[in-house]
Amino acid sequence: MNEVAVVTLCSAPRLAHLRNQLRATAGVPRVVVWIGDDEAPDLDAECVVHVPPGADGLRLAAARNAGARAAEALGARLLVFLDADCVPGPELIERYRSAAASHPMAVLCGPVTYLAAGAGLDPASLRAATAPHAARPAPEPGVVQPAAPADYPLFWSLSFATASDVWRQIGGFDEAYEGYGGEDTDFAFSLRAGGVPMMWVGGADAYHQYHETSSPPWQHLDDILRNGALFARKWGEWPMTGWLEAFAAGGAIERDASAEGGGWRRVPV
């Protein structure tokens, strides 16, 4: 499988991160999906697609689907998805390519290292900084480990790969999700329900460039409630439970016994 394309989503706040990624992926066809309501700037990419926000915010699910279609139109048969703030390790593409050759019907997930502010992005610096996030399995380089059923909620869209045939079989992401949260776990649950293998790919390292974050993400509270309720209607349970419990501890939300899957709502004011 030689036809590979990298698909990434970006808006203005992550433009500097994206340019670092584009430099690191030179030589591989790249599809950038611009998700802001403005026009995309000039980018060193083979294809730029614009998916503007919807009524409820950024359309991340629709943007990934659009990026996959554009990558296929370029001839790609292996789709490598990276968030704009991630740079690939020097072996990421080849590790994903090799794993796809051995597991052509799987979704492939590499380890992710979160970099400190000011970290170097050259290959030697990235190798020295490698410390995969402890929340997910990270096999040794060259090892491809099947995910157990209980592992599927650990899927992160910030770095994964799959064959275009598998993408079409899955049907991509559910475009009913708009705004922040939920679409990744929904995708993972769809994989599990459909019997699609998920593999942890050792050595397919991605590196998340530093930027400020808040935990829990208070600015996305309403998105998380809306998308969590959508998820619960489909799957009978709520995702993002750690954030929801933190919002509840902060006095912003409370349990709603009448909601699907034992839901949540804002505390009345």
C-alpha atoms as a printed R data frame, in Angstrom:
    type eleno elety resid chain resno       x      y      z
1   ATOM     1    CA   MET     A     1   0.000  0.000  0.000
2   ATOM     2    CA   ASN     A     2   2.024  2.981 -1.300
3   ATOM     3    CA   GLU     A     3  -0.541  5.732 -1.782
4   ATOM     4    CA   VAL     A     4  -0.581  7.617  1.529
5   ATOM     5    CA   ALA     A     5  -2.041 11.021  2.368
6   ATOM     6    CA   VAL     A     6  -2.034 12.987  5.616
7   ATOM     7    CA   VAL     A     7  -5.338 14.643  6.565
8   ATOM     8    CA   THR     A     8  -5.445 17.435  9.126
9   ATOM     9    CA   LEU     A     9  -8.006 19.958 10.390
10  ATOM    10    CA   CYS     A    10  -7.048 23.521 11.236
11  ATOM    11    CA   SER     A    11  -8.345 26.990 12.041
12  ATOM    12    CA   ALA     A    12  -6.504 30.241 12.686
13  ATOM    13    CA   PRO     A    13  -5.534 29.596 16.343
14  ATOM    14    CA   ARG     A    14  -3.481 26.531 15.338
15  ATOM    15    CA   LEU     A    15  -1.935 27.897 12.153
16  ATOM    16    CA   ALA     A    16   1.629 28.046 13.512
17  ATOM    17    CA   HIS     A    17   1.344 24.445 14.731
18  ATOM    18    CA   LEU     A    18   0.013 23.388 11.331
19  ATOM    19    CA   ARG     A    19   2.934 24.965  9.492
20  ATOM    20    CA   ASN     A    20   5.321 22.906 11.641
21  ATOM    21    CA   GLN     A    21   3.392 19.775 10.714
22  ATOM    22    CA   LEU     A    22   3.407 20.621  7.012
23  ATOM    23    CA   ARG     A    23   7.180 21.038  7.089
24  ATOM    24    CA   ALA     A    24   7.507 17.648  8.786
25  ATOM    25    CA   THR     A    25   5.297 15.905  6.219
26  ATOM    26    CA   ALA     A    26   6.889 17.360  3.090
27  ATOM    27    CA   GLY     A    27   6.984 14.726  0.374
28  ATOM    28    CA   VAL     A    28   3.677 13.138  1.407
29  ATOM    29    CA   PRO     A    29   0.401 14.341 -0.133
30  ATOM    30    CA   ARG     A    30  -1.344 16.528  2.458
31  ATOM    31    CA   VAL     A    31  -4.985 17.514  2.755
32  ATOM    32    CA   VAL     A    32  -5.820 20.427  5.053
33  ATOM    33    CA   VAL     A    33  -9.448 20.946  6.009
34  ATOM    34    CA   TRP     A    34  -9.914 24.564  7.093
35  ATOM    35    CA   ILE     A    35 -12.644 24.594  9.734
36  ATOM    36    CA   GLY     A    36 -12.839 28.292 10.554
37  ATOM    37    CA   ASP     A    37 -15.480 30.652  9.199
38  ATOM    38    CA   ASP     A    38 -12.730 32.626  7.435
39  ATOM    39    CA   GLU     A    39 -10.895 31.662  4.263
40  ATOM    40    CA   ALA     A    40  -7.792 29.526  4.541
41  ATOM    41    CA   PRO     A    41  -4.424 31.255  4.114
42  ATOM    42    CA   ASP     A    42  -1.868 30.074  1.591
43  ATOM    43    CA   LEU     A    43  -0.659 26.673  2.757
44  ATOM    44    CA   ASP     A    44   2.023 24.278  1.568
45  ATOM    45    CA   ALA     A    45  -0.468 21.458  1.005
46  ATOM    46    CA   GLU     A    46  -1.620 19.521 -2.033
47  ATOM    47    CA   CYS     A    47  -5.295 20.115 -1.254
48  ATOM    48    CA   VAL     A    48  -7.161 22.590  0.970
49  ATOM    49    CA   VAL     A    49 -10.863 22.046  1.691
50  ATOM    50    CA   HIS     A    50 -13.110 24.473  3.568
51  ATOM    51    CA   VAL     A    51 -15.743 23.121  5.983
52  ATOM    52    CA   PRO     A    52 -17.101 26.164  7.845
53  ATOM    53    CA   PRO     A    53 -18.727 25.936 11.290
54  ATOM    54    CA   GLY     A    54 -22.344 24.915 11.653
55  ATOM    55    CA   ALA     A    55 -25.065 26.309 13.866
56  ATOM    56    CA   ASP     A    56 -23.557 24.616 16.929
57  ATOM    57    CA   GLY     A    57 -19.879 25.198 16.283
58  ATOM    58    CA   LEU     A    58 -16.948 23.589 14.507
59  ATOM    59    CA   ARG     A    59 -17.908 20.607 12.371
60  ATOM    60    CA   LEU     A    60 -15.004 18.315 13.216
61  ATOM    61    CA   ALA     A    61 -16.759 15.102 12.177
62  ATOM    62    CA   ALA     A    62 -17.867 16.533  8.833
63  ATOM    63    CA   ALA     A    63 -14.378 17.961  8.290
64  ATOM    64    CA   ARG     A    64 -12.665 14.597  8.759
65  ATOM    65    CA   ASN     A    65 -15.104 13.013  6.327
66  ATOM    66    CA   ALA     A    66 -14.440 15.760  3.783
67  ATOM    67    CA   GLY     A    67 -10.700 15.334  4.258
68  ATOM    68    CA   ALA     A    68 -10.953 11.600  3.672
69  ATOM    69    CA   ARG     A    69 -12.878 12.157  0.433
70  ATOM    70    CA   ALA     A    70 -10.298 14.674 -0.757
71  ATOM    71    CA   ALA     A    71  -7.427 12.303  0.093
72  ATOM    72    CA   GLU     A    72  -9.088  9.506 -1.864
73  ATOM    73    CA   ALA     A    73  -9.476 11.875 -4.810
74  ATOM    74    CA   LEU     A    74  -5.684 12.349 -4.696
75  ATOM    75    CA   GLY     A    75  -5.299  8.572 -5.007
76  ATOM    76    CA   ALA     A    76  -4.645  7.801 -1.338
77  ATOM    77    CA   ARG     A    77  -5.437  4.305 -0.132
78  ATOM    78    CA   LEU     A    78  -4.015  4.819  3.357
79  ATOM    79    CA   LEU     A    79  -5.437  7.796  5.240
80  ATOM    80    CA   VAL     A    80  -3.284  9.185  8.058
81  ATOM    81    CA   PHE     A    81  -5.141 11.640 10.300
82  ATOM    82    CA   LEU     A    82  -3.180 14.107 12.443
83  ATOM    83    CA   ASP     A    83  -4.543 17.022 14.422
84  ATOM    84    CA   ALA     A    84  -3.041 20.352 13.417
85  ATOM    85    CA   ASP     A    85  -1.078 20.625 16.647
86  ATOM    86    CA   CYS     A    86   0.630 17.257 16.145
87  ATOM    87    CA   VAL     A    87   3.894 16.699 14.307
88  ATOM    88    CA   PRO     A    88   4.748 13.181 13.164
89  ATOM    89    CA   GLY     A    89   7.770 11.384 14.430
90  ATOM    90    CA   PRO     A    90  10.297 10.480 11.747
91  ATOM    91    CA   GLU     A    91   8.941  6.915 11.527
92  ATOM    92    CA   LEU     A    92   5.197  7.558 11.872
93  ATOM    93    CA   ILE     A    93   4.290  7.228  8.198
94  ATOM    94    CA   GLU     A    94   6.318  4.060  7.660
95  ATOM    95    CA   ARG     A    95   5.074  2.461 10.875
96  ATOM    96    CA   TYR     A    96   1.468  3.110  9.850
97  ATOM    97    CA   ARG     A    97   2.189  1.893  6.320
98  ATOM    98    CA   SER     A    98   3.742 -1.337  7.611
99  ATOM    99    CA   ALA     A    99   0.913 -1.956 10.085
100 ATOM   100    CA   ALA     A   100  -1.680 -1.367  7.351
101 ATOM   101    CA   ALA     A   101   0.035 -3.943  5.140
102 ATOM   102    CA   SER     A   102  -0.189 -6.526  7.948
103 ATOM   103    CA   HIS     A   103  -3.644 -5.480  9.194
104 ATOM   104    CA   PRO     A   104  -5.427 -4.048  6.149
105 ATOM   105    CA   MET     A   105  -8.902 -4.052  7.710
106 ATOM   106    CA   ALA     A   106  -7.952 -2.323 10.974
107 ATOM   107    CA   VAL     A   107  -7.928  1.176 12.386
108 ATOM   108    CA   LEU     A   108  -4.386  1.954 13.537
109 ATOM   109    CA   CYS     A   109  -3.469  4.110 16.549
110 ATOM   110    CA   GLY     A   110   0.025  5.301 17.364
111 ATOM   111    CA   PRO     A   111   1.359  6.669 20.660
112 ATOM   112    CA   VAL     A   112   1.154 10.393 21.422
113 ATOM   113    CA   THR     A   113   3.708 12.389 23.399
114 ATOM   114    CA   TYR     A   114   2.711 15.780 24.808
115 ATOM   115    CA   LEU     A   115   5.616 18.185 24.387
116 ATOM   116    CA   ALA     A   116   6.665 20.896 26.822
117 ATOM   117    CA   ALA     A   117   6.693 24.535 25.778
118 ATOM   118    CA   GLY     A   118   9.688 25.331 23.589
119 ATOM   119    CA   ALA     A   119  10.477 21.715 22.764
120 ATOM   120    CA   GLY     A   120  12.551 21.111 19.661
121 ATOM   121    CA   LEU     A   121  10.813 19.588 16.659
122 ATOM   122    CA   ASP     A   122  13.789 18.147 14.801
123 ATOM   123    CA   PRO     A   123  13.927 14.326 14.638
124 ATOM   124    CA   ALA     A   124  16.649 13.985 17.279
125 ATOM   125    CA   SER     A   125  14.794 16.220 19.734
126 ATOM   126    CA   LEU     A   126  11.530 14.362 19.163
127 ATOM   127    CA   ARG     A   127  13.156 10.975 19.745
128 ATOM   128    CA   ALA     A   128  14.718 12.268 22.965
129 ATOM   129    CA   ALA     A   129  11.382 13.644 24.167
130 ATOM   130    CA   THR     A   130   9.388 10.485 23.466
131 ATOM   131    CA   ALA     A   131   7.170  9.712 26.474
132 ATOM   132    CA   PRO     A   132   3.808  8.350 25.299
133 ATOM   133    CA   HIS     A   133   0.759  9.410 27.267
134 ATOM   134    CA   ALA     A   134   0.213  6.811 29.967
135 ATOM   135    CA   ALA     A   135  -3.555  6.570 29.419
136 ATOM   136    CA   ARG     A   136  -3.149  4.315 26.388
137 ATOM   137    CA   PRO     A   137  -1.105  1.241 25.455
138 ATOM   138    CA   ALA     A   138   2.208  2.050 23.760
139 ATOM   139    CA   PRO     A   139   3.889 -1.107 22.425
140 ATOM   140    CA   GLU     A   140   7.567 -1.203 21.612
141 ATOM   141    CA   PRO     A   141   8.501  0.094 18.157
142 ATOM   142    CA   GLY     A   142   7.657 -2.504 15.543
143 ATOM   143    CA   VAL     A   143   5.025 -4.221 17.695
144 ATOM   144    CA   VAL     A   144   1.384 -4.043 16.619
145 ATOM   145    CA   GLN     A   145  -0.949 -4.951 19.477
146 ATOM   146    CA   PRO     A   146  -4.675 -5.646 19.071
147 ATOM   147    CA   ALA     A   147  -6.930 -3.476 21.201
148 ATOM   148    CA   ALA     A   148  -9.167 -5.271 23.669
149 ATOM   149    CA   PRO     A   149 -12.890 -4.412 23.551
150 ATOM   150    CA   ALA     A   150 -12.454 -2.293 26.691
151 ATOM   151    CA   ASP     A   151  -9.718 -0.277 24.936
152 ATOM   152    CA   TYR     A   152 -11.926  1.230 22.238
153 ATOM   153    CA   PRO     A   153 -12.954  4.309 24.289
154 ATOM   154    CA   LEU     A   154  -9.222  5.176 24.348
155 ATOM   155    CA   PHE     A   155  -9.320  6.007 20.638
156 ATOM   156    CA   TRP     A   156  -8.034  9.527 19.936
157 ATOM   157    CA   SER     A   157  -8.493 11.122 16.540
158 ATOM   158    CA   LEU     A   158  -5.397 13.291 16.926
159 ATOM   159    CA   SER     A   159  -3.307 10.474 15.355
160 ATOM   160    CA   PHE     A   160  -4.712  7.426 13.580
161 ATOM   161    CA   ALA     A   161  -4.664  5.741 10.193
162 ATOM   162    CA   THR     A   162  -6.805  3.389  8.189
163 ATOM   163    CA   ALA     A   163  -7.261  2.142  4.648
164 ATOM   164    CA   SER     A   164  -9.781  4.022  2.545
165 ATOM   165    CA   ASP     A   165 -11.731  0.773  2.101
166 ATOM   166    CA   VAL     A   166 -12.113  0.519  5.882
167 ATOM   167    CA   TRP     A   167 -13.114  4.183  6.081
168 ATOM   168    CA   ARG     A   168 -15.919  3.604  3.618
169 ATOM   169    CA   GLN     A   169 -16.998  0.454  5.478
170 ATOM   170    CA   ILE     A   170 -17.190  2.384  8.747
171 ATOM   171    CA   GLY     A   171 -18.963  5.331  7.152
172 ATOM   172    CA   GLY     A   172 -16.624  7.896  8.700
173 ATOM   173    CA   PHE     A   173 -17.599 10.104 11.617
174 ATOM   174    CA   ASP     A   174 -21.191 10.925 12.560
175 ATOM   175    CA   GLU     A   175 -21.775 14.443 11.252
176 ATOM   176    CA   ALA     A   176 -24.576 15.051 13.756
177 ATOM   177    CA   TYR     A   177 -21.818 16.040 16.204
178 ATOM   178    CA   GLU     A   178 -20.997 19.748 16.063
179 ATOM   179    CA   GLY     A   179 -18.842 21.701 18.451
180 ATOM   180    CA   TYR     A   180 -16.481 20.110 20.921
181 ATOM   181    CA   GLY     A   181 -16.529 16.548 22.209
182 ATOM   182    CA   GLY     A   182 -18.066 13.147 21.690
183 ATOM   183    CA   GLU     A   183 -17.385 12.379 18.048
184 ATOM   184    CA   ASP     A   184 -14.163 10.455 18.754
185 ATOM   185    CA   THR     A   185 -15.781  8.080 21.231
186 ATOM   186    CA   ASP     A   186 -18.810  7.681 18.970
187 ATOM   187    CA   PHE     A   187 -16.469  6.649 16.138
188 ATOM   188    CA   ALA     A   188 -14.745  4.159 18.426
189 ATOM   189    CA   PHE     A   189 -18.030  2.654 19.579
190 ATOM   190    CA   SER     A   190 -19.053  2.278 15.927
191 ATOM   191    CA   LEU     A   191 -15.796  0.429 15.235
192 ATOM   192    CA   ARG     A   192 -16.384 -1.923 18.130
193 ATOM   193    CA   ALA     A   193 -20.032 -2.523 17.226
194 ATOM   194    CA   GLY     A   194 -19.039 -3.235 13.630
195 ATOM   195    CA   GLY     A   195 -16.291 -5.671 14.557
196 ATOM   196    CA   VAL     A   196 -13.548 -3.477 13.067
197 ATOM   197    CA   PRO     A   197 -10.166 -4.284 14.644
198 ATOM   198    CA   MET     A   198  -8.252 -1.484 16.336
199 ATOM   199    CA   MET     A   199  -4.485 -1.818 16.655
200 ATOM   200    CA   TRP     A   200  -1.915 -0.054 18.831
201 ATOM   201    CA   VAL     A   201   1.081  0.623 16.577
202 ATOM   202    CA   GLY     A   202   4.378  0.842 18.413
203 ATOM   203    CA   GLY     A   203   6.768  3.429 17.015
204 ATOM   204    CA   ALA     A   204   4.122  5.403 15.061
205 ATOM   205    CA   ASP     A   205   4.807  8.301 17.403
206 ATOM   206    CA   ALA     A   206   3.086 11.662 17.107
207 ATOM   207    CA   TYR     A   207   4.087 14.687 19.167
208 ATOM   208    CA   HIS     A   208   1.498 17.148 20.417
209 ATOM   209    CA   GLN     A   209   2.908 20.668 20.346
210 ATOM   210    CA   TYR     A   210   2.373 22.695 23.480
211 ATOM   211    CA   HIS     A   211  -0.487 25.136 23.804
212 ATOM   212    CA   GLU     A   212  -2.490 26.332 26.767
213 ATOM   213    CA   THR     A   213  -5.511 24.241 27.730
214 ATOM   214    CA   SER     A   214  -8.077 24.152 30.518
215 ATOM   215    CA   SER     A   215  -9.227 21.020 32.278
216 ATOM   216    CA   PRO     A   216 -12.096 20.583 32.398
217 ATOM   217    CA   PRO     A   217 -12.715 22.635 29.250
218 ATOM   218    CA   TRP     A   218 -15.203 25.130 30.664
219 ATOM   219    CA   GLN     A   219 -15.480 26.995 27.369
220 ATOM   220    CA   HIS     A   220 -16.975 23.851 25.804
221 ATOM   221    CA   LEU     A   221 -19.448 22.956 28.558
222 ATOM   222    CA   ASP     A   222 -22.595 23.415 26.458
223 ATOM   223    CA   ASP     A   223 -21.090 21.503 23.524
224 ATOM   224    CA   ILE     A   224 -20.178 18.639 25.831
225 ATOM   225    CA   LEU     A   225 -23.693 18.492 27.279
226 ATOM   226    CA   ARG     A   226 -25.301 18.578 23.833
227 ATOM   227    CA   ASN     A   227 -22.966 16.039 22.239
228 ATOM   228    CA   GLY     A   228 -23.002 13.852 25.344
229 ATOM   229    CA   ALA     A   229 -26.792 13.655 25.123
230 ATOM   230    CA   LEU     A   230 -26.557 12.731 21.427
231 ATOM   231    CA   PHE     A   231 -24.065 10.003 22.286
232 ATOM   232    CA   ALA     A   232 -26.293  8.676 25.082
233 ATOM   233    CA   ARG     A   233 -29.281  8.445 22.750
234 ATOM   234    CA   LYS     A   234 -27.201  6.258 20.432
235 ATOM   235    CA   TRP     A   235 -25.261  4.147 22.921
236 ATOM   236    CA   GLY     A   236 -27.174  4.280 26.217
237 ATOM   237    CA   GLU     A   237 -24.351  5.870 28.216
238 ATOM   238    CA   TRP     A   238 -22.537  9.179 28.457
239 ATOM   239    CA   PRO     A   239 -18.947  9.775 27.312
240 ATOM   240    CA   MET     A   240 -16.476 12.270 28.779
241 ATOM   241    CA   THR     A   241 -17.426 11.263 32.323
242 ATOM   242    CA   GLY     A   242 -14.272 12.712 33.887
243 ATOM   243    CA   TRP     A   243 -15.058 16.175 32.565
244 ATOM   244    CA   LEU     A   244 -18.726 15.901 33.487
245 ATOM   245    CA   GLU     A   245 -17.866 14.969 37.049
246 ATOM   246    CA   ALA     A   246 -15.457 17.923 37.217
247 ATOM   247    CA   PHE     A   247 -18.160 20.292 35.945
248 ATOM   248    CA   ALA     A   248 -20.518 18.884 38.564
249 ATOM   249    CA   ALA     A   249 -17.913 19.349 41.296
250 ATOM   250    CA   GLY     A   250 -17.650 22.962 40.181
251 ATOM   251    CA   GLY     A   251 -21.382 23.425 40.639
252 ATOM   252    CA   ALA     A   252 -22.233 23.961 36.948
253 ATOM   253    CA   ILE     A   253 -24.182 20.785 36.165
254 ATOM   254    CA   GLU     A   254 -26.180 18.124 37.945
255 ATOM   255    CA   ARG     A   255 -27.561 14.682 37.255
256 ATOM   256    CA   ASP     A   256 -30.770 14.509 35.242
257 ATOM   257    CA   ALA     A   257 -32.535 11.232 36.019
258 ATOM   258    CA   SER     A   258 -35.023 11.759 33.199
259 ATOM   259    CA   ALA     A   259 -32.322 11.854 30.496
260 ATOM   260    CA   GLU     A   260 -31.149  8.953 28.349
261 ATOM   261    CA   GLY     A   261 -28.371  6.975 29.985
262 ATOM   262    CA   GLY     A   262 -28.611  8.832 33.293
263 ATOM   263    CA   GLY     A   263 -27.749 12.228 31.882
264 ATOM   264    CA   TRP     A   264 -26.644 15.676 32.919
265 ATOM   265    CA   ARG     A   265 -28.006 19.214 32.724
266 ATOM   266    CA   ARG     A   266 -26.977 22.690 33.760
267 ATOM   267    CA   VAL     A   267 -27.847 23.655 37.327
268 ATOM   268    CA   PRO     A   268 -30.857 26.008 37.121
269 ATOM   269    CA   VAL     A   269 -30.065 29.612 38.007
